[in-house]
């Protein structure tokens, strides 16, 4: 039986690329128009698993997604990184001189703006999504119209790639998390990364004390993100990612952090995907 995987966006988007790279081809994709819809489909078990972007090396954290995972008690069971490469694609047989318009998501257009300065005859047109722009070119057989999207979209919608990696900043990496309603089933010897959530009293040195415990227990802090607690003004929840060599070190840290921090929660224990 194929696993049902929820993604944000339509087939051909970067979430779809992650699902294919992480799970392989033998999956069933559910397209979701928003992250809220994605989480709902995981929570009500319409799908088995969700794939969610969580942070980008240029734009930073996707903060609302931290709250979605936390508030819906989802568990992070894995992670996956991809380099976001934008490609210019058209219906087969066309040259860049034939193109008068290029459609894509506003962020993709912005990231590729420098490339198009050498082609002043091309008008950049904002669309709802990178993959959707590619799909429209294919379905409507739009001659003279190009799209900026992923290689996955080009293959899916049978478009010809005229130029690859046209984004200005070449090292543009996005981290995605794999979420479920149940905990990971990995053995302890496979787990070397964890996502944690906790709150701290608003007093001097409280965060420093927590960070010292992590350091003393040989945990490496790879991410820390604060998020306001809506119901309690000027109080924050902290979301952290830690990596470790020995699970026993991590267990010791968790024991201490449960005592030191308020509303401590393990969001996920999984395998570090950073190479």
N, C-alpha and C positions, 0 to 999 in steps of 0.2 A: 504494500500500500504506500502511495506517495505521501510524503509529509506535506502538510499545508502550511505555507509560509506567508505571512502578511508583510507587505512592503509599503512604504510611503511613496506614492507616485504610480506611474503606469509601467508596464513592461518596457525594458530598454533603459530605464533610469539607473542611476548609480546604486540605489538600494537593490534593484534587480541583479545588477552585476555582483554585488556582495553575496546575495542569496545563492547565485550560481557557483561562485568561487568557494563558498563555505560549505554548502550542502551537496553540490553537484547538480547534474541535469535532471535527476529523477525526483522532481518536486512539483507541487501545484502552487501557483502564485495567486495570492489575493491582493488586488490593487486597492489601496486606501488613499483617499484624497487628502487626509490629514493625519497627523500623529495621534490625535485623539481617537480617530476612527480605527487606527491600527491597534492601539492599546485596548479598545473596546472589543475588537475581534479576538485578541489574545485572551482577554479576561472572560469573555462569554464562551470561549472554546470553539468559536467558529473556525479558528486555525489552531495549529499546534504550537507555533513559534512566531515571534515577530523579529524583524530586523529594523533597528533604529539608529540613525546617525546621532552622535552624542557630542562630538567636538571636531573642529577643523583647525589645521595648523596655522591658517591665516586668520580666519574669522573668530576663532576661539570656541567657547562652550555654547552648545544649544541648551540654554538654561531651562526652558520649559520642559524639556525631555527628562531632566533630572527629577523634577516635581512629578511628572506623569508616572515614572517608574516607582517613586517613593509612595505616592498617594494611592496607587493601585496595587501595592505590595507585589510587584513583579520581581522576578529573580533574574539577574544577569548570569547566564550560563556560558557565555563566550564572548569573544570580541574579534573584530577583523578590521584591518587597515587597507585602504586602497589609495593609490595616487589618482587624484581627480584630473584626468586628461580630457581636454575639450577638443573635439574634432569637427572640422567643417565637412558636411556631407550633402550630397545632391542626388537627384535621379541620375542613373547611369548615362554616360555619354556626354555630359556637359563639362565645360571648362569654367574656370573662375571668371573669365571675361564675359561669360553668358549670364552670370548671376547679378541680379539687380537688388535683391533683398535677402537678408539672413535673419531667421527667426530663432529665438531661444529664450530661456529664463533670463530676467534682468541681470542676475548676478553673473551668469555665464557670459553675457554680452559685455559686462563691465570688465571681467577678467581677460577678455580677448580684444579689448578696444584697440590696443597698440597694434595688433596684427592687421586690423582693417584700415589703419591709417594709410597703408600703401595701396588700398583699393577704394578711393573716394567715391567711385560710382556705386558702391554697395550701401544700401540703407539698412540700418540695424533696427529690427522690430521686436518689441518685447512680447513674450508669450508666457503661458502659465507654467510651462515645464520644458526641460530640455528634450526628454523623450517624446512628449506630446507634439513638440514642434517637428521632430523627425517623422512621427507617425502621420501628421497632416500632409507633409510633403509626399509621402508614399501613397496615402489613401486618395488624395485629390490630384495626384500626378502633376504636381506644381513645377512646371518648367520655369527656370529663371529664379527659383526660390531655393535657398539653402537653409540648413539647420545646424546648430551647434549642439552636439550631444556626445554620448559615449560610444565606444567601439561596439558595445553590446547592442545599442540602438541601431547602428549602421547595419549590423548583421541581421538583426531581427526584421527590420523594415526594408532590407535589400537596397540600401543606398550606397553610393560610391563615395569613399572618403577622398576629398581633394587635398586636404592638409591635416596632419596630425599634430597634437600637442600645441595648439595655437594660443594657449593661455600665456600671459606675460610672465607670471611666476611659475616656473616649471615644477618646483617641489611643493605641491599643494596636496597634502595628505588629510584624509578624513578617517576618523575612528568610528566604527559602528559597534553596537552591542547587540547580542542575541538574547532575547528575553522570553521567559516562560512564566507560567503560574506556579511551577514547582522548582525546587532546588536542583542544582547540578547533580549529576550522578557520577562525576569523576571521582577516582580514588584520591586519597590524600597525597600520594607520591606524584600525581599529575598536576595538582593545584599549586600554582606559584604566584597567583595574583588575586586580589580581592577588592571589592568595592564596598565601602562602609559609609554609614550615615549616622551622625550624632549631633546633639546640641550641647552647648556649654553655658555655664553661669557667666553672667556679664561682670567678670571681675579680672583684675590684672593677673596675667600669667597663666590663665586657664588653658589657652590654646598652646602656649609654649610647653606646658607640662605634658599635654597629650603628645605633642611632637617629640618630646624627649623620650617618652615611653616607646614610641615607634622606633626611634633611633637605637635605644638601649636593647631592643628586642631584634635588632638587625633587619628591620623593615625599611625598604626604600620607598619614599613618598614620590609618586609619579604625577599626582594631580591633587589639587585641593580647590574646591569651589564652595563658596558660601552662597546661601539662598535665604532671603528674608522669610520669617515665619509670619504669615499674614495676620494671624489672630493675636500675635504678641509683638507690637511695634518695637523696633530696635533690638530684636532678638533674632539670631541667625542659626540655621542648620548648616552643618558642614558635610560636604560629600568628598571623600578622599579615595584615591586608588593607591594601593600599596603592592609592592612585589617583594618576594622573599625566596630564599634558597631552601629553608627548612620549614615544613608545616608546623613543627613543634614551636618554633620561634613565633610564628603567627598566632598560634593558639594561646601562648603566654601573653602576647600583647592584647588579644581580645579579652582575656580574663581581666586584665587590669583596666582596659578601656570601659568595660561594662560597669566598673565601679566608679571611675572618674567622670564619665560623660553621661548626660541625660538622653533618654530615648535612643539608646545605641541600637543600631540595626545593621545586619550584614545583608547588603543588597545582592551580593553574588560572590562566589568563589569559583575560579576558572583558570584556564591556562593562558599565560602571557603570550600575546600574538606579536608583540613588538620584536622585530628581528635585530 
